[in-house]
């Protein structure tokens, strides 16, 4: 049976043969002698185990993700951060120079970059500014994706959204998915979901056949340096296709896998969750302090680990902070975020440094 996702996969991915690596032929364990991958049998001191190729999709880590995200193991593909998942999905669904994706700027720039690299046509449907925040133009997204002449295969939604920080309602996202079933796949990037009260839509995967969710350990689990993320889908046949035909031969570094298992363990995971609470408290404190500054025009509501701040002279403060060795993200010249900086929430000491600089900058500007 052709599922909602497989129906939209590029035809040659359905029929092509994937490469079966030596690591995919047999689950690795210490009871077997492996002479099938041309590995060097001699370990180097301090690097024990690294002479062997890692498992492409380690069962132990799949189980850890299953427990963490509340989905089954065969509904998960582990990737090198959510970034790799984005590139894979564009490659699997979008026929070069033919198909299109919808993005909703201001949003994460890599959606457009990876799409144009395919190359796929990028249709921009900007977010709407309303009541001091940003909302999806759901009606326009649905209308555009349903119009066959546009050739839309993928709709990228980021919630909480980067760089605006706000979440989009699960109700609106569900409406878009329902309307586009059979027309397009909705890719929901939940990179910042752990910081948001509304949380994940993973529980809706079974009932939403054209929804794919992206997750990562980079932000909430303080794991950016190890590059571990995942894509989740209710469609197990699609997940099997991606594992067999779309991944690199050995995509996951063994040390990253071992570290991820440690991070998701019962000993460490509660520490990560406690740090999220600290970060959210700091976000609120920083917001309240920023609001006192005459340089700040507006702070957009945030469900993430950063604030999008509109300022009288955003670029000027960016340059001032940079000269003082504090690096912020300048969105002041981009459409939709004019005169805005994105400020990541750091430690209390780091945040205080930004607030002091803002006071100094304000004094020097007056």
C-alpha positions as CSV (number, residue, x, y, z in Angstrom):
1,X,0.0,0.0,0.0
2,X,1.3,3.5,-0.9
3,X,1.2,5.6,2.2
4,X,0.6,9.4,2.4
5,X,4.4,10.0,2.6
6,X,5.5,7.4,0.1
7,X,3.0,8.7,-2.5
8,X,5.0,12.0,-2.5
9,X,8.5,10.5,-2.5
10,X,10.5,11.0,-5.7
11,X,9.9,8.0,-8.0
12,X,13.5,6.9,-8.3
13,X,13.8,6.7,-4.5
14,X,11.0,4.1,-4.5
15,X,12.8,1.9,-7.1
16,X,16.5,2.5,-6.5
17,X,18.6,0.1,-4.6
18,X,20.2,1.4,-1.4
19,X,23.7,0.5,-0.4
20,X,23.9,-2.2,2.2
21,X,27.0,-1.5,4.3
22,X,28.8,-4.2,6.3
23,X,27.4,-2.5,9.5
24,X,23.8,-3.0,8.2
25,X,24.2,-6.7,7.6
26,X,24.5,-7.7,11.2
27,X,23.9,-6.1,14.6
28,X,27.2,-5.6,16.4
29,X,28.0,-7.3,19.7
30,X,31.0,-8.7,21.5
31,X,30.0,-12.4,20.8
32,X,30.8,-12.2,17.1
33,X,34.1,-12.0,15.2
34,X,33.6,-9.3,12.5
35,X,35.7,-9.8,9.4
36,X,33.3,-8.2,6.9
37,X,34.1,-4.5,6.8
38,X,37.9,-4.4,6.2
39,X,38.5,-2.8,9.6
40,X,41.9,-2.6,11.2
41,X,41.8,-5.1,14.1
42,X,44.5,-3.3,16.2
43,X,43.2,-0.7,18.6
44,X,45.2,2.3,19.5
45,X,45.8,3.2,23.2
46,X,43.1,5.5,24.5
47,X,41.0,5.0,21.4
48,X,39.6,1.5,22.1
49,X,36.7,0.6,20.0
50,X,37.2,3.3,17.4
51,X,38.8,0.9,15.0
52,X,35.3,-0.4,14.2
53,X,32.6,1.3,12.2
54,X,29.7,2.4,14.3
55,X,26.2,1.1,13.9
56,X,24.2,3.2,11.3
57,X,21.1,3.3,13.6
58,X,22.1,2.0,17.1
59,X,19.2,0.1,18.7
60,X,20.1,1.4,22.2
61,X,19.9,5.0,21.0
62,X,16.7,4.4,19.1
63,X,15.2,3.0,22.3
64,X,16.4,6.1,24.2
65,X,14.7,8.4,21.7
66,X,11.6,6.2,21.7
67,X,11.3,6.7,25.5
68,X,12.1,10.4,25.3
69,X,9.8,11.4,22.5
70,X,7.0,8.8,23.0
71,X,7.2,7.1,19.6
72,X,8.2,3.7,18.5
73,X,11.7,2.8,17.5
74,X,10.8,2.2,13.8
75,X,9.2,5.7,13.6
76,X,12.6,7.3,14.2
77,X,15.7,8.1,12.0
78,X,18.7,9.3,13.9
79,X,20.6,12.1,12.1
80,X,23.5,14.4,12.5
81,X,21.4,17.1,14.1
82,X,18.1,18.3,12.6
83,X,20.2,20.0,9.9
84,X,21.0,16.7,8.2
85,X,17.3,15.6,8.4
86,X,16.3,18.8,6.5
87,X,18.7,18.1,3.7
88,X,17.6,14.4,3.5
89,X,13.9,15.3,3.3
90,X,14.4,17.8,0.5
91,X,16.5,15.2,-1.5
92,X,13.9,12.5,-1.0
93,X,10.8,14.5,-1.9
94,X,11.8,17.2,-4.3
95,X,12.6,16.5,-8.0
96,X,15.3,19.0,-9.0
97,X,14.2,21.9,-11.1
98,X,10.6,20.8,-10.8
99,X,9.2,20.6,-7.2
100,X,8.7,23.4,-4.7
101,X,8.9,24.0,-0.9
102,X,7.1,26.6,1.1
103,X,8.9,28.5,3.9
104,X,7.6,31.2,6.1
105,X,10.1,34.0,6.7
106,X,11.4,35.2,9.0
107,X,12.4,31.6,9.8
108,X,15.4,29.3,9.9
109,X,17.5,30.1,6.8
110,X,18.8,26.6,6.1
111,X,15.3,25.6,4.7
112,X,15.8,27.9,1.8
113,X,19.5,27.3,1.4
114,X,19.1,23.5,1.2
115,X,16.1,23.7,-1.1
116,X,17.9,26.0,-3.6
117,X,20.9,23.7,-3.5
118,X,18.7,20.7,-4.6
119,X,17.6,22.9,-6.6
120,X,14.0,23.2,-5.7
121,X,11.8,26.2,-6.1
122,X,11.3,28.2,-2.9
123,X,7.9,29.8,-2.3
124,X,8.0,32.4,0.5
125,X,4.8,33.0,2.5
126,X,5.8,35.5,5.1
127,X,4.6,35.4,8.7
128,X,2.0,38.0,9.6
129,X,2.8,40.5,12.4
130,X,-0.2,40.6,14.7
131,X,-0.6,41.9,18.2
132,X,3.2,42.2,18.8
133,X,4.0,38.7,17.6
134,X,4.1,36.6,14.4
135,X,1.4,34.2,13.1
136,X,1.2,31.8,10.2
137,X,-0.7,32.8,7.1
138,X,-2.4,29.4,7.2
139,X,-5.0,30.2,4.5
140,X,-2.3,31.3,2.0
141,X,-0.1,28.3,2.8
142,X,-3.0,25.9,2.2
143,X,-4.1,27.6,-1.0
144,X,-0.6,27.8,-2.5
145,X,0.3,24.2,-1.6
146,X,-3.0,22.8,-3.1
147,X,-2.5,24.7,-6.4
148,X,-1.0,21.9,-8.6
149,X,0.8,24.4,-10.8
150,X,3.1,25.3,-7.9
151,X,4.4,21.7,-7.5
152,X,4.6,22.0,-3.7
153,X,6.0,18.9,-2.0
154,X,7.1,20.3,1.4
155,X,5.9,22.9,3.8
156,X,8.5,23.8,6.5
157,X,7.1,25.1,9.8
158,X,9.4,25.9,12.7
159,X,7.7,26.0,16.1
160,X,8.9,27.6,18.3
161,X,10.2,29.6,15.4
162,X,13.8,30.8,14.8
163,X,14.4,33.8,14.9
164,X,11.1,35.1,16.2
165,X,10.9,32.8,19.2
166,X,7.1,32.3,19.2
167,X,5.2,29.0,18.9
168,X,2.4,28.4,16.5
169,X,-0.8,26.8,17.8
170,X,-1.1,23.0,17.4
171,X,-4.6,23.6,16.2
172,X,-3.3,25.7,13.3
173,X,-0.6,23.2,12.4
174,X,-3.1,20.4,12.5
175,X,-5.4,22.3,10.2
176,X,-2.6,22.8,7.7
177,X,-1.7,19.1,7.8
178,X,-5.3,18.0,7.4
179,X,-5.9,20.3,4.4
180,X,-2.7,19.3,2.7
181,X,-3.0,15.5,3.1
182,X,-2.4,14.0,-0.3
183,X,-0.9,17.3,-1.6
184,X,2.2,18.0,0.5
185,X,4.3,16.9,3.5
186,X,4.4,19.2,6.5
187,X,7.9,19.3,8.1
188,X,7.5,20.6,11.7
189,X,10.9,21.6,13.2
190,X,10.6,21.3,16.9
191,X,14.2,22.2,17.7
192,X,13.1,24.4,20.6
193,X,10.1,22.4,21.8
194,X,11.5,21.6,25.2
195,X,11.4,25.3,26.1
196,X,7.8,25.8,25.1
197,X,4.7,25.2,27.3
198,X,2.8,23.7,24.4
199,X,5.5,21.1,23.8
200,X,5.7,18.5,21.0
201,X,3.1,17.3,18.5
202,X,4.7,13.8,18.5
203,X,1.5,12.3,19.9
204,X,-0.3,13.4,16.7
205,X,2.0,11.5,14.3
206,X,-0.2,8.4,14.2
207,X,-3.3,10.4,13.2
208,X,-1.5,12.8,10.9
209,X,0.0,10.8,8.0
210,X,1.7,13.7,6.2
211,X,3.4,15.1,9.3
212,X,7.2,14.7,9.9
213,X,8.7,16.1,13.1
214,X,12.4,17.1,13.5
215,X,14.0,17.0,17.0
216,X,17.5,17.7,18.2
217,X,19.6,17.4,21.4
218,X,21.6,20.5,20.5
219,X,19.6,23.1,22.4
220,X,17.7,21.8,25.3
221,X,20.2,19.0,26.1
222,X,23.3,21.3,25.7
223,X,24.6,18.9,23.0
224,X,25.3,21.1,20.0
225,X,28.9,19.9,19.7
226,X,28.0,16.2,19.2
227,X,25.5,16.7,16.4
228,X,22.7,14.3,17.2
229,X,19.1,14.8,16.1
230,X,16.2,12.8,14.6
231,X,13.2,12.8,12.3
232,X,10.0,11.2,13.5
233,X,7.1,10.0,11.4
234,X,4.1,7.8,12.0
235,X,4.7,6.1,8.6
236,X,7.1,3.1,9.4
237,X,7.5,2.3,5.7
238,X,8.8,5.8,5.0
239,X,11.2,5.6,7.9
240,X,12.5,2.3,6.6
241,X,13.0,3.8,3.1
242,X,15.0,6.7,4.5
243,X,17.2,4.4,6.6
244,X,17.9,2.2,3.6
245,X,18.3,4.7,0.8
246,X,18.8,8.3,2.0
247,X,21.4,8.1,4.9
248,X,25.1,8.2,4.5
249,X,26.8,4.8,4.9
250,X,27.9,5.4,8.5
251,X,26.2,8.6,9.5
252,X,26.7,8.6,13.3
253,X,30.0,9.0,15.1
254,X,30.5,6.4,17.8
255,X,31.5,8.9,20.5
256,X,28.5,11.0,19.8
257,X,26.2,8.0,20.1
258,X,27.8,7.0,23.5
259,X,27.5,10.6,24.7
260,X,23.9,10.8,23.6
261,X,23.1,7.7,25.6
262,X,24.7,9.3,28.6
263,X,22.7,12.6,28.1
264,X,19.4,10.7,27.9
265,X,20.2,8.5,30.9
266,X,18.1,8.7,34.1
267,X,21.2,10.2,35.8
268,X,21.8,13.1,33.4
269,X,18.4,13.8,31.8
270,X,17.0,15.4,35.0
271,X,20.0,17.8,35.2
272,X,19.2,18.9,31.6
273,X,15.6,19.4,32.5
274,X,16.6,21.5,35.6
275,X,18.9,23.6,33.4
276,X,15.9,24.3,31.1
277,X,14.0,25.7,34.0
278,X,17.0,27.9,35.0
279,X,17.3,29.1,31.4
280,X,13.6,30.0,31.2
281,X,13.9,31.9,34.5
282,X,16.9,33.8,33.1
283,X,14.9,34.6,29.9
284,X,12.2,36.2,31.9
285,X,14.7,38.2,34.0
286,X,16.6,39.4,31.0
287,X,13.3,40.4,29.3
288,X,12.2,42.5,32.2
289,X,15.6,44.2,32.4
290,X,15.7,44.9,28.6
291,X,12.2,46.5,28.8
292,X,13.7,49.2,31.1
293,X,16.0,50.4,28.4
294,X,15.1,53.4,26.3
295,X,17.0,51.6,23.4
296,X,14.5,48.8,23.3
297,X,11.3,49.3,21.2
298,X,9.7,45.9,21.5
299,X,10.5,42.4,22.8
300,X,8.7,39.6,20.9
301,X,7.1,36.8,22.9
302,X,9.5,33.8,23.1
303,X,9.0,30.1,23.8
304,X,12.7,29.4,23.0
305,X,16.1,30.0,24.6
306,X,16.5,33.4,23.0
307,X,14.7,36.8,22.6
308,X,14.1,38.7,19.4
309,X,14.5,42.4,20.4
310,X,13.6,45.4,18.3
311,X,15.8,48.4,19.1
312,X,16.2,52.0,18.1
313,X,19.7,51.2,16.8
314,X,20.0,47.5,16.7
315,X,23.0,47.3,14.4
316,X,24.8,50.0,16.4
317,X,24.4,48.0,19.6
318,X,25.5,44.8,17.7
319,X,28.7,46.5,16.7
320,X,29.2,47.9,20.2
321,X,28.8,44.5,21.8
322,X,31.1,42.9,19.3
323,X,33.9,45.4,20.1
324,X,33.5,44.3,23.7
325,X,33.7,40.6,22.8
326,X,30.0,39.8,23.1
327,X,28.6,38.3,19.9
328,X,24.9,38.7,19.3
329,X,22.9,37.8,16.1
330,X,22.1,40.8,13.8
331,X,18.8,40.5,12.0
332,X,18.3,44.3,11.7
333,X,18.6,44.4,7.9
334,X,16.5,41.3,7.1
335,X,12.9,41.6,5.9
336,X,10.4,41.1,8.7
337,X,12.9,41.6,11.5
338,X,14.0,45.1,10.7
339,X,15.9,46.8,13.6
340,X,16.0,43.5,15.5
341,X,18.7,41.5,17.3
342,X,18.4,37.9,18.4
343,X,19.9,37.5,21.9
344,X,20.6,34.0,23.1
345,X,20.1,33.5,26.8
346,X,23.4,32.6,28.5
347,X,24.5,32.2,32.1
348,X,23.5,34.9,34.6
349,X,27.0,36.4,34.3
350,X,26.9,36.4,30.5
351,X,23.4,38.0,30.5
352,X,24.5,40.6,33.0
353,X,27.4,41.6,30.6
354,X,24.9,42.2,27.8
355,X,22.7,44.3,30.1
356,X,25.6,46.4,31.3
357,X,26.7,47.0,27.8
358,X,23.2,48.1,26.8
359,X,23.3,50.7,29.6
360,X,26.7,52.0,28.5
361,X,25.6,52.1,24.9
362,X,22.4,54.0,25.8
363,X,24.5,56.5,27.9
364,X,26.9,57.0,25.0
365,X,24.1,57.4,22.5
366,X,22.2,60.1,24.4
